[in-house]
Amino acid sequence: MVNYCVYQDRCHKEVEQKFRDFILVQEAKDEIMLYLLRENYLNEERFTRSYIRGKFYQKHWGKNKITSSLKFKGITQKLIQKSMDEIDEEDYEDSIRKLYLQHFELQKESKVFIKKQKTLKYLIGKGYEYEIILRLTQDLS
């Protein structure tokens, strides 16, 4: 389990799911979990911050999608909000503009309003906030 946690930051839920692969009594699982926490192999805040950075800077997910995914992994809303400072606001806005322009240009539709609508839908699907998208892209295209 140490190797599993060292390879990549993990959350409690992922470690508990991995325990299901092993046939262990509950006391042994609890002891291992306690050791992982005590030795800092398992750190929920570190996992959350790493996850946010990776999903934004690598996969270009928006805050809504990242938040939803972290909630699914059992991370508290308070920790998610606290860790969202991993995303620089300027980078966030630049990412929206860049993705908007890229996707807008890829549309083969001839009508501009349909291209805008499809691009808006794409960005919302990536987890970006509707109001921010509108504010940042009204002068683009």
C-alpha positions, 0 to 999 in steps of 0.5 A: 500500500505504501508503493501505491501511495508513493506512486501517485497522491491518493485520497482515502476513498481510493485507498479503501477501494484498493483494500477491497483487492486484498483479503484482510481483516478489518483490524489490519486494514485500520492499522495500515490506514493509520500507518499511511496517515501517520507517515504522511503517505496519505494526505487528503490536502496534498492529494486535492491540490495535486488533483486540481493542478493536474486536471486544470493544467493538463486536461484543461478542466474548469472548476465545476468539473474539478469540484464535481470529480473531487466530491465524487472521490469523497473530498469535502467542499471546504477542502476543495474551496481551500485548495482551489487557489492552486489555479491562478485566475489569470491562467484560468481566464486565459484557458477559457479564451484559448479553448473558446477560440480553438473550438470556435475555429474547429466548427464547420457550421456557417452561422456564427451564432450556432458556432458560438452556441456549440463552443459555449456548450463545449466549455460548459461541458469542460466545467467552466462557469457560464457567467465567466465564459460569457464575460470573457468571450463576448469580444472574441470571434 
